[in-house]
Amino acid sequence: MSESDTTLQWHKVAAPDELAAGRVKTVVAGTRSMALTNIDGQYTAMDNRCPHQGGPLGEGSIEIGAEGQRWLRCPWHGWDFDPLTGLPPGGHEDSGQELFPVDAREDGIYVGLEAEPKKSRTVSDIMVETMINWEVKSVFGIVGHSNLGLADALRVQEVQGNLNYYGVRHECAAAFACSGYAKLTGKPAACLAIAGPGATNLLTGLWDAKVDRAPVLALTGQVDVQVIGPGAFQDIDLSAAFEAVSNFSQPVLNTSRHAELMTLACKNAIVNRDVANLIFPDNVQTLPASDSAKASGPSGRIGPQSISPAPEALADSMALIHQHNRPIIIVGYGARNAMQRIIQLAEKLNAPVLTTFKGKGQISDHHPLAAGVLGRSGTPIASWFMNKCDLILAFGSSFSNHTGITPNRPIIQVDFDQMALGKFHPVTVPVWGEIGVTAELICNELSESHQTVDQRPEIADRWAIWRSEKTSRVADDRGHGVNSASIFAALSELAPQDAVISVDVGNNTYSFGRYFECASQSVLMSGYLGSIGFGFPAAIGAWAATQDFPEFKGRKIISVSGDGGFGQYLAEFTTAVKYGMDITHILLNNNELGKISKEQRAGEFAVWQTSLHNPNFASFAKLCGGFGQRVKNSNELEPAIRAGLEHQGPALVEVVSDVELV
């Protein structure tokens, strides 16, 4: 080691006897990747990237030529280099590889590097800083070869404590996590993918967010600008692929106004409650930012989102209300941020409050005016009051056919989205306005002399009848597993009152809607898309939200799925273990796609190809490093669920359930 070498920064890259003579391996010193060779005890380190097409020389081999000359051969296309000089055959210095100083010490092999210069800011840095200014705090995704420059900008911000990054096992899980995050908070998270298949894997989760009006930012890598179009490796038309699913989709080019582009993406996601997509060509991501480039943000770019209804719409609503004395209120997911004012209106009108399935939990089932969920996943209480009412006030409900709101009653429909008003059939009074503002105005305009029937005693009676029915179902036992009434009775008893519960799709979800009684829990689901597999990845997103926002901190995250849904993304349990996510998953395992079997029977088809071959999911959870417990009878339910909820970290409670007793 020469005296000048003392100015270098020395990095230990291998143990003393780690690399045998005549071998090569890839090592990393600082951020530099290099090929370390051992030629008869003489160590050398050269730039790991082959100048031909970037092949990893450290994965190649040392070969002996005809005259005993040793060559380091690239594993991709066979280019050769002298490991002692870095030169190719023929000794053309302009095509040789850079060599780095090596020092073999008693404790290992060291490589010397000049101190790395301060990282220059890139266009990716500017865009990620802008994203953070818009309060995008979490990113879910997979780092890969066509998003490395963007990923490094994310890394810098994570190191500085400005965002959290979660590496998942499948890109669709990243998009589902973003959807669950947004459905809980109303704020966007970002999902990251490479070009080609990584980007297309996002689409199902993004469609879930889009149709349920959840803001999401999708960041996709892309091939180099100069090879977009001719059909290079993983080159597909991402603009076309994302056109339908995104409200905003743009490529990031060297000529783009980069901070402005990210601001437009974030603003579109937030204001339109939709998907915004940015496509980052590989060679654009690392372009240096100009010295004058500054990050952007929301200041002066977004105003208050409180829309008051037109005076004539409010007047028509009041006239209709004053003509009826047995109204009901139906609230959907769109009303989730306005429930306090809606409940005040309900109390003034003595009106039962029914929810859509997506709105479950927005009013406690123990409130004297709560009538439960309406529709296929609902309770007979809600159906009773819809049939008995003389007026429907619908707030933030999309009138899904699964909900089944009758068109045979006068309807006042309030929504912030004009396209949602009278979406499937005309309503008596469509009201365009922010839901909380409108509910408060109606409440203030109500005449003190207007009398309505106090339906509270009737609500209590209907709940008593339904709870008696549920209790009777708890005793059902065919000897083929635990019934759903028992499972959700136990969960109703044990789930913390402020828990966030992410549910999946299938019989397990219908049973949850029917049997689980909400206190003040928040419920997340794949609503209009109804995508199987949503439950656990969305719980990952919800847990991330508890790390980002003080108002959600400490809330317990619970997810519920069947074996079919969990099986699609069961590898994400390892994601939860990696990041120490406090999620308790309740898994109903009946070894069948039970809902599909029911649909086949209902359509008078033979039951075909709905059986499943499953592992012991509780053992799987333990193998991943989490908590796992299997329940085979109803007596084991409460202690197992309690143990899963008390476990600090990922927990899975697998319940062997009866496919018929749902």
N, C-alpha and C positions, 0 to 999 in steps of 0.2 A: 504494500500500500504506500503510494508516494505521499509526499508532504501535502501536495495539492488536494489529495483525496480527503483531507480533514475538513474541507469546505463542503463536502457532500453530506447528504442525509442518508444514513445507512438503514436498510430495511432487511430484517431477517425473513428469508423466503423458504428455507428448508432446514430440517434437522441435519446433523453431521452425516449420518449414514442413510439418509432418506432416498437418495438417488444413486442407483447402481451405475457402475462404469458402463459406457456405451448406451446410456438411456437419456431420454429427454422428457421433460414435463412442463406444463404451464404453471407459472407462479405469478403472483401479483405483488408489486412493490409500490406503495402509495396507491395511485390510480392507474399505474402502468402495468399492462399485461406483457409478459415476456416468456420466451422459451429458455429454460435452464437446461444445460447439457453437462454431462460428466464424460470427458474424453480422457481415459486412463488417469483419473484423479485430478485432471485440470478442468475446473468449472468455468463455463462461459454463460452469459445471458444476452440474448438478442431480442429485438423487437418481435413480438409474437405474431404480428400480422404480415402474411405473405403479400408482397407487392402485386401479385397477379390478380387475385380476387378476394384477398383478405382471409385466406385460409389460416387456421390456428396452427402454427408451426409446432407448438408444444404438444400437439396430439399426433405429430408425425413420428418418424423413426430415424435412427442413425444407421446408415448403410455404408459398407466398406467397398470402395472402388477397386478397379483392377490393380492399381499400384499401391494399394493400402491407404489411399486417401479416404477419409471419412466425410460423409455428406449428411446434412440434416435435410430430410426429404419432406416436403409439404404433403399432408394427407389428402388434400383435395385434388390437385392436378400434377403432383410429382415434381414441382420445382425444387432444385437442390441449392444448398448453401453450405459453405465451409463453416462448421460450428466455431472454429477458432478465430476466423477473420470476418465472417459474415458475408463473404464474397461468393458469387455463383461460379460455376465452372467457366473458365475463360478469364475470370478476374476483372470483369467490368465493374469498376467501383460505383458508377452511377446507379447500378441496379442492386447493390448490396444492402444488407440489413445493418441497422444500427446496433452496436454492441455497448453494453453497460459494464462499469467496473464491478468486479466480484471479489469478495474477500472471504476465504474459507477460515472460519474461526473454530475454537474448541466447541462452542455451544451451537454452531450452525453455519449455514451459508448466507452471506449478506450481499446485497446489491446496493451500490451507491448511486443516488440520483441528485441532480441539482434541485434546490428548493423549488417547489412548484410555484409558478407565478399566481397571483391572485386571479381567481376565475373571472373571466370577462362576462359581462351580462349578455344574454342572448335574447332573441325574440320570444323564446319560450319563457324565460325569466320574467319579461315584461307582462306576458299574458297570464302567467300563474299569479303574479303579484296583483294583477287586476281582478282575477277570480277571487282571491282572498279578500280584497277590498269589498267585494259583493257578498261577503260572509259565506262563501263556500268553504266549509271547514273540514269536510271529510271526502276522501277519494277512495273508491274501491276498484280493484282491477288487477291486471296481469301485465308485468313489465316484459317487453320483448324487443326483438331486433329492430322493428320499425317505429318504436316510440321512445328510444333510449334518451334522446336529447330532451324531450318533454319530461320523461321520468326523472332525469337529473335535476331539472328545475323544480319538480315536486319534492325531490329529496332535500334540496337546499332549504325549502320552506318548512319541511317537516323537522329538519335539524334545528331550525330557528324557533320551533314551537308554534308555527302559524297554521299548521294543518295536521290532520291525522291521515295516514295512508294504511289501507288494509289490503294485503295481497290475498286474493281468493283463488279457488281452484278451477272455476269456470266463469267465463265472462257473463253469462246470463245471470248467475248468482250476484255478480256485481251490480247489474242493472236492477234486479229485484231488491237488492239492499238499498240502492238509491231510491227506489219507489217506496219501500217501507219507511225510510228516513223522511221522505217528503210528505207522506201521508200522515205521519205523526207530527211533524214540525211545521209543515207548510213551506219549508225552505229547501232549496236544491242542494244535493250532494253531486259529486261527479263520478263517472265511471270511465275507466281507462282500458283501452284495448289496442292491439296491433292492427295492421292492415289485414285485408282478406278475411280469413275465418274468425279471427279474434273480434273484428268489428261486427260481422254478421251474427256471431253468437250473442251479441247484446240485444238483438232486435226484439225477442219475446218479452224480456223485462221492460224494455222501453215502450213497447205497445201497452203493457199493463199500466205504466205510468201515464201514458197519453190518454187512454180512454177513461181513466179515473181522475184526470185533471191534477196530476202530481208533477211539480216542476223538477226536471232532471237535466243535468249537463253531461253530454256524452263526448268524450275526447278520444278520437281514433287516430292511430298512426296510419301512414300511407307510404307507398313506395316513392322513390325519388321522383321529382317533378318530370325529369326528362324521359322517364320510362312509363309514365301514366298513359294507358291507352293501348299500346301494342300487345299487351298480354304478358308482361313480365311476371316473375314469381310473386304470387299473392297480390297481383294487381287486379282489382275489380273496381267497377264504377261505384264508389261509395256515395257519391252525390245522389245517384239514382237509387241506391239501396236504402238511403235514409230519407228520401224525399217524402214518402208517405207518413213515416212515423214522427218526423220532426216538424215543429213549427218554424224552426230556423236552422239552416244547414249551410255552411260555407267552408270552402278550402282556405287554409292559411298559406299565403304565398309570400314571396320575398317583397312584393310591392304592396302588401296589405298594410293598413293602419292597424297595427297589431293590438294595441290597448283598446282601440275603438271596437275592433272585431270581437274581443272577449266581452266588452261591456254590452254590446248588442246581443250576444248569446245569453249572457246572464239575465239581461232585462227581459228578453223574450220568454225565457223559462219562467221567471218570477211573475211577470205581469199576465202572461197568457196561460199560466199554470200548465205548462206543456214541456215537450222535449226540445232542447237546443243542442245542435251537433256542430263540432268543429273538426275538420279533417286536416291533420298535420303531416305533410310530406316529410319524409325522413331527412332530406338535406336542407329543409327550411328550418327545422327545429333548432339547429345550432348556429344559425346565422347570427353574427354579432349585432347587438342593438346599437343604434346610434347614441352618441353621447347625450343628445337632447331628449331621448325617449323616456317617457314617464308612464307609470301605471295609471290606469283610469279607475273610476269608482262610481258609486251610485249618487254622489252629491249632485244635486241639480238635474238628475236624470229621471227621477220617478216621484210622482206625487201621491197624496193620500188616495186610497182606493175605496172611499166611502161614496156610494152612489145612492142618492135619495130617489125614490120613485116619483114619477110624474104626478102632479096634483090630481089629475082626472082619474088615474089608476087608483090612487089612495081613496078618492071619493067613492068610486065604484065599489071598492072593497068594503068600505064602511057601510054603504047602503045594503050590501048583500049580508054582511054580518048582522046588522040590526033586524033583518027579516027572519033570522033563524035562532033557535034556542037550544039546539043539541049539536054544537059543532065538535069536530075533532081536529087535532093538529097532527100532521105527518111530517117528520123531519128526516132528511137524508144526510148523506155525508157532507154535502155542501153547506150544511147548517152548523157544522161542528164548532165553529168559533163564535157562534151567536146564541148558544144555548141558554145562557143566563137570561137574556132578554126574551127569548121564546118562552121559557118557563114562566116568567112574569106575566106574559100575555095569556098563557094557558091557565094560570091561577085566576086571572081576572075573568076569563071566559068559562071557568069550570070545565075546561075541555080536556079529555084524555089525550095524552101524547103518545102516538105510535111512531115507531122508527122503521125505516127500511133496514135490511140486513146490514148494509154498509154503515148505517147510522147507529148500530147497536152499541150501547154503552154511553151514548150522548146524554141520556137521562137515566138516573139510577132506577133499576127495577123496583126499588123500595120507596120511590116517591109516590105519594097518594094519587097522582094523576098519570103515572106511567102505565101503559097498556102493552108493553112488549113489542116484539118484532112482528111486522106484517109480512105475509107472503109464505113462500115454500119453506123457508127456514124459520118460520115464526111460531107464534103461540095462538091458541084459539081465542085468547083475550082480545088481541088486536083485531082479528077477523070479526069478532062479535061487535065491537064498537064501530068498525067501518060500516057494517050492515045496519046498525041502528042510528047512525048519524044523519043529520039533515044538511050538513055543510062540511066541506073539507078545506082546511087551510094547509097547503103543502109548501114547506120551506126547504129549498136545496135538495129536492128529490127529483130524480131523473125519470120517474114513472116506468121503471124497468118492468118487463112482463113477469119477472120473477117476484116482484113486489105485489103486483096485482091490485093497484089502486082503481077502484071502480070509476068509470066515467059517467055513471048514472046518478051522480049527486052534483050539486053546484060546487065548483072548485075555484078557489083563489090560489094561484100558483105564484110564488115569489122566488126569483133566482137572479144571480148576478150575471148570468150568461143568457143573452136574448135567444140564442139558438135552443136552449133547453125549454123555453116556454112553449107549451102546447106541442111538444116534440112528436108525440105519437097520436094525439087527438086534440081537438079544440078544448080549451078550458074556459070557464065562465069569465074570469078576470085574470088575465096574465099581467104580472107586475114585475117590471125590470127595476131592480134596485139591490143594493147591498142588504143582505138578509137581516143582520142585526139592526141596522138603521130602520129598515121597513117594519120589523116586528115592534120596535120601540114606538114608532109613529102610530101604528095601529093601536097599540096599547094606550097611548096618550089620547087618541081620538075617541076611544070607546065612551059611549054615553053612560053616565052613572045609572040612568034609569033602565038600561037594557038588562033584562033578566034572562039567564040561561039556566038550564037544568043542572043541578049539582050532581055530577055523575060519579063522585068519589065513592059513595057506598056501593054502587054497582061494580066499580072497578075492584074494590076489595073483595066483593063476593066472587067475581070471576077469577081473581087470583087464587082464592081459597079452593075453588073447584079444580083449577089447573094444578095447583101444588099437591092436592090430594091425588090427582091422576099421576103426577110424576112420582110421588112416593110409592104408589102401587107398582109402577114399572121397575122401581129399584129391586124389587123382589124377584123379577123375571130371571130364570136361569135354565137354559137348555143343556148345560154341560159342555158348551162349546166356546166358553170365554165370558168375559165380563160384559154386561150390557151398558149401553151409552148413558142411560139415565143415572146409573151409579157413578160412572166416571165423572160426569159433569156436576153431579151433586157434590162429590168430594172436592172438585176443583172450585166450585162456587164457595165452598166453606173455607178453603185454605188459601186461595189466591189473594195476595195483598190488595187492598181496596184501590190503590192507585197503580196497579200493575198495567203494563202494556202487553196486550195479548195479540199475537200474530197468528192468524188461522190460514189453513190451506184450502183445498178444494176436495169435495167428495162427501160421502156419508158422514164422516167425522165432523165436517163443517156444518152440515144441516143439523146434526145432533147438538153441536155447540150452540147454534142459534136458538134451538128449541128449548134446551134444558139449562144452559148456563145462565145464572142470574147475576147481572152486573151491579156493582156498587158504583164506583167511579172509575172503573178501568177504561182504558182506551183500547179499541179493537181495530186491527188492521187486516185487510183482506184484498184479494184480487177480485175486484168487483165486476166490471163489465167484461173483462177478458176472461175471468174465471180460469186462471192458469194453474194447473197442478204444479206443485213444487215451490210455490210462492212462500209458504209459511216460514221455513227456517232461514232462508236468505234474507227475508224481510225483517226477521227478528235480529239478524246481524246489523242491519241498517238502523233499527230502532235502538239497539244497544249503543251504537256509535253516537247516536243523537244524545244519549244520556251523558256522554263524555264531552259533548260540544256546547250544550246549553244548560245553564244553571237550573232552569225551570223543570228540566227532565232528570236532573241528577238524582241518583238513588232510587229511581223507580225500577221495580223488578220487571225483567223481560221474560215473557212466557210465550212459547209457540206450541201450536197444536197441529198435528197432521196425521194422515193415515200412512200406512206402509208404502203405498204407491207414490204419494207425494214426496215423502222423505227420501225414498230410494233414488229419486232423480238427482238429488243434490247432497247425498249423505256425506260426500267428501268434505263439504263445508264445515262439518263438525270439527275437522282438524284446523280449519281457520279459526273457529271459536276458541279452540284450545291454545293455538299459537298466541292469540292476543288476550287470553285470559278473560273472555267475554262471559259475563254472568247471565247466562240464558238457561232456562229450564224448558226442555222440550218434552211434551206429552205426546207419545206416539201410540196410536191405536193400530195394532197389528192384527189383521184378520186373514192375512195371506191371500188377499183378493182385491181386485178393483171393484169393490162392492157396489158402488153407485152404477157402474157400467153394467154389472150383472142385473141390477134392478131395471135399468133401462132396456136391456135386451128382453127381459121377461115382459115388461110393459108393452113392448112393441111386438110381442108374440114371436120373438126370435128365440132360438136355442142359446143358452148361456155358453159362450165360446171364448177361449183365450183370455180369460180375466183372472185366472189363478196366478199367484206369484210364488216364487221360491225365494225365501228370505233368510238372511243370517239371524243369529241371536243379536238383535240390535243393541241390547244392554251390554253384551260382551264387546261388541264393536266399539261402543262409546268408551269402555274401559281401555281397550287397546289403543285408542287414540289419545288417551291421557286424561279423559274426563270421568265424570260420575255416570254409572249405569246401573239400573235396577229393573228387574223384570217382575211383572205382576200377572199372576194366573187366576186369581179369584178376588172377589170384591173385598174380602177381609184384609187383603194386603194393600188396598188402594191408598187409604189415608196415610199410613206410615211411609209408604214409598214416595208419594207426592210431597209430603212434608219434608222428607230427607232431600229430595231433589231441589225443592225451593230453598232449603237452608244451605245447600252446598254453594260455596263461593267460587263460581266458575261454571263452565259448561256441564250440564247435567241432562241425562236422558232417562225418562221413565217410560219403559215399554210396557204397554198393557195388552195382553192377549185378549182380543175383543171378539164378540159374537157378531158376525156379519148381518144377522137377521134382526138383532135386538138394537135397532138404531132409533 
